[in-house]
Every structure is written in structure tokens, then in C-alpha cells.
């Protein structure tokens, strides 16, 4: 019960901060190219540096994050690796989020504010996750196994 309450409190804090800051990770990548606005890119770089600093500080204080950093401990790219499927799915989410005009985090905030277009996007987002998990991964695994 306490774990669920702590998770709820953390989720509410992240949601509140996301709503107040209007952060969008896609904007941090696209705005420097589209409108020459580097503010979101600076915020994205700051978040990346802050999270890396947090992980390193946590490790220096004796905490353990299994497998961190992920890419440095990977011996090589395996075509049957779940990491490869996660990257393919992530690229798909990023691509279609850019086409929709924002990032999934921002759409969650906008849906929470009552915007119907954002809620419609999220319905498609979650249907896409289910479709990718149930069908696309199986097809990709079969394709990779047939290749070798």
C-alpha cells in the first residue's frame, strides 16, 4: 500500500512539473532546425546531464543500477536482442510523434488538461504499443531467425 502511494505521489509530482515546465523532448531536437530556437535543446541537454549526474552520484554513494550504462556493457549487436526491438519501437514512436506535432509526455499532459486531440493521440499510442508488443515483435523475431 505504501509503495502504491509513493508511486502515485511521484507520478503526480512529475505530472505537475511537466505541466508547469511545458517540456517536450521532441521539440528539443526539432526546434533548432525548424525555427532556430535553441531553448528546448538546452533544456534537453540539461536534463540529460542532470540524469547522468544523478546516476553517477547514486553509484558513488553505493547504489547499484543493474546494467548501467547499457551500451558500454553490451558485447555486440545481436539481431535477436530485445534491445534491438526496443530501439526499433522507440524510433517508430519518435517518428510518428514528430508527425503528430509533439512528444508522448507532452500529449499526456495535454490530455490531462482536457484536450480531446491529445486524448485521441494517446488512444492510438496505446493501441500501437499493444500492436507492436503482440504482433510486430513476433514478426521481427521470425524474420531475424529466418535470416540467421
PyMOL commands that set and color helices and strands:
alter all, ss='L'
color gray80, all
select helices_A, chain A and resi 2-21+25-34+39-60+70-73+82-100+104-112+116-147
alter helices_A, ss='H'
color red, helices_A
deselect
rebuild
show_as cartoon
